[in-house]
Amino acid sequence: MLVRENYITISNKITSVTTDQPTFLATIAIFPNPIISGEGIIRVNFAQTERYNVSIINTLGQEIPIIENQIGLHGEYRLPLLSQGVYSCVVRTARGEVTTLGFIVME
């Protein structure tokens, strides 16, 4: 069906369909969350083998490296003892993709 309105042609005919699905960069799990008076665990999983870095960033923007230049599909890392506060876990791949997850540390 074609409709002409003010010299603009509007059509309901489908001309193309794309099936590109967005791929997830990484999944991050931190537990327990919140972390209470102790250490936590970070788990990272990828859909394909990646070279990646994992770090923690506090509310002041200070970065604490957890692991650098790791290669693999998944990893599990212990968090260092952190003071009470709000943090972000950041996973960066060698391709420049970034995934973050926030978590809380309580005393």
N, C-alpha and C positions, 0 to 999 in steps of 0.2 A: 504494500500500500504506500503510495506517495502522496504527500500533501504539500501544496505550495502556499507559503505564507510570506508575504512581503519579499518575494524573490529568493527565499531560502528554501531549499529542498530538504524535507525531513523524511527519512525512510526507516521502516522497522525491519529491513532486511539485514540479516547477520552477514557480515563480510569476512570476519575471521574470528577464531577462538584461540586463545592461548591457554596452555595447560601448565605453564611454569608455576611450580610450587615453591614458595620460599623455603630454603633449607635452614634448619636451626644451626646456630654457630656452635654453641656449647650449652650443656646443661650443668648447672652448679647446684650442689646440695650442701648445706652446712648444718651440722647437728651437734649437740642440741642447739636450738635457736628459740629463745635466747640462751646464751652460754652463761651459766651461773657458777662463779668462783672456780673456774677450771679451764681446761683445754677443750677445744672443739676439733671437729674433723671437717675437712673440705673434700668433697668428691666432685670430680670433673669428668664429663663424658662427651665424646664427639661422635659424629656420624661417620667420619673418616679419619685416618691417621693425620695428626696435626703436630706441628712444632709450636709450643706455646709457653707462656709465662703465667704464673699465678702470683698475685700480690694483694695486700690488704691496704686500704686507704682509710685514714681516720678523718674526722670532721675538719681538721686543720689542713687537709690535703697532703699529709705526710704519708709516704708510701713505704710499706714493709714488704720486701720481696719474700715469697714463700718458696718458689721454685722457678728456675730460669732455663730456657732452651731444652725443655722436656719434649720428647717425641713419643706419641702414642695415641691410642683411642680413649684411654681413661687413666685416671690417677686418683690416689687418696693421700691426703697430706694433713699432718697435725698442725693446728694453729698454735702459735706461741702464746704464752700467757699475756693477755691484754688487759689494760685497765678498763674500768667501767666506761661505757660509751657506745656510740653508734658507728659502725664501720661498713665499708663496702669491700666485697671480694671482687677482684677484677681479673678476668682471664683474657689475655691477648694472644692471638695467633700470629704466626710469621706473615700471614697474608694481610694483617692489619685489622682483622675482625675483633671486636671487643664485646664481651658479655659480662654483666655485673649482677651482683646479688647483695642486698643489704642484710645486716644482722646486728644483733644487740649483745653486749656483754654486760652482765649485772654482777654485783658482788653479793 
